[in-house]
Amino acid sequence: MKTKISIVIATIAILVAVICTQITVFVIPPIGAVPEGKTLIIPRLNKTEFIDSSDGMCERIQGGVSLLCRGMVMGAVVGESKILLRLPYSSWLYSISTGGKTYTH
């Protein structure tokens, strides 16, 4: 019985590790082009984190968020990746991706 529980726990741990290292939850905040916002599940790219957004990436890359950076990052991420799942916008995930900061552009 203990062996079965250990195998189940190990399998779950491996599955969680694979998901966290191979998948990105990419949050698109509500903006003009996408007024309701979106949350995309995509395969991990070189510069993305497990929970990420265009604003979070702009902050990491250039130390701030601009409309130009936001548009370029969203275009590159959506253009280079296969969207596995589309979900509604989540302000909670967005705040995780930006370290609690909120940007209005």
Secondary structure, 3 states (H helix, E strand, C coil): CHHHHHHHHHHHHHHHHHHHHHEEEEEECCCCCCCCCEEEEEECCCCCCCEEEHHHHHHHHHCCCCHHHHHHHHHHHHHHCCCCEEEECCHHHHHHHCCCCCCCC
